[in-house]
Amino acid sequence: MDYQTAATTVVKPKLEEIFGAMLGGAIFTSGFVAALKGADDKDKMRILVEAVCTNQQVLAMWGDAQTANQKNQWLALV
């Protein structure tokens, strides 16, 4: 799966499901903007996922273990 598809059809909906449209969208957008610096799809996905998974609200909701598990799942998409 390419980065754009993975980000918008998997990562964003998951964040919106867990955090609601407003907060989930904000967490996603901050990671998506950071990922613009990426050189290729894998790099962009890595930057997006790192930004999301280091967000304090994500860590507070999921905890370290679940966040690490979700991170690995998302990174495997691209």
C-alpha positions as CSV (number, residue, x, y, z in Angstrom):
1,M,0.0,0.0,0.0
2,D,1.3,3.5,-0.8
3,Y,1.8,6.1,1.9
4,Q,-1.1,8.3,1.0
5,T,-3.6,5.5,1.0
6,A,-2.3,4.0,4.2
7,A,-2.4,7.3,6.0
8,T,-5.8,8.3,4.9
9,T,-7.6,5.0,5.0
10,V,-6.0,3.3,8.0
11,V,-4.2,5.7,10.3
12,K,-6.6,8.6,10.2
13,P,-9.8,6.6,10.6
14,K,-8.3,4.7,13.6
15,L,-7.3,8.0,15.3
16,E,-10.8,9.4,14.7
17,E,-12.4,6.3,16.0
18,I,-10.4,6.4,19.2
19,F,-10.1,10.2,19.8
20,G,-13.1,11.6,17.9
21,A,-13.1,13.5,14.7
22,M,-11.7,16.7,16.1
23,L,-8.8,15.5,18.3
24,G,-8.1,12.5,16.0
25,G,-7.9,14.7,13.0
26,A,-5.6,17.1,14.8
27,I,-3.2,14.4,15.9
28,F,-3.3,13.0,12.3
29,T,-2.7,16.4,10.7
30,S,0.3,17.2,12.8
31,G,1.9,13.9,11.8
32,F,0.9,14.3,8.2
33,V,2.5,17.7,8.0
34,A,5.7,16.4,9.6
35,A,5.7,13.6,7.1
36,L,6.0,16.0,4.2
37,K,9.7,16.1,4.9
38,G,10.0,12.4,4.0
39,A,12.0,11.3,1.0
40,D,9.8,8.4,-0.1
41,D,6.7,6.6,1.0
42,K,8.4,4.5,3.7
43,D,10.1,7.5,5.1
44,K,6.9,9.5,5.1
45,M,5.0,6.7,6.9
46,R,7.8,6.4,9.5
47,I,7.7,10.1,10.2
48,L,3.9,10.1,10.4
49,V,3.7,7.1,12.7
50,E,6.5,8.4,14.9
51,A,4.7,11.7,15.3
52,V,1.4,10.0,16.2
53,C,3.0,7.5,18.5
54,T,5.0,10.0,20.5
55,N,1.9,12.2,21.0
56,Q,1.2,12.4,24.7
57,Q,-2.5,12.0,24.3
58,V,-2.0,8.8,22.3
59,L,0.4,7.4,24.9
60,A,-2.0,8.3,27.7
61,M,-4.9,6.6,26.0
62,W,-3.1,3.5,24.7
63,G,-0.1,3.1,27.0
64,D,3.4,2.1,25.8
65,A,2.6,-1.5,24.8
66,Q,-0.5,-0.8,22.8
67,T,1.2,2.2,21.1
68,A,4.2,0.1,20.2
69,N,1.9,-2.6,18.8
70,Q,-0.1,-0.1,16.7
71,K,3.1,1.5,15.5
72,N,4.5,-1.8,14.2
73,Q,1.2,-2.5,12.4
74,W,1.1,0.8,10.7
75,L,4.7,0.7,9.7
76,A,4.1,-2.7,8.0
77,L,1.5,-1.1,5.7
78,V,4.0,0.6,3.5
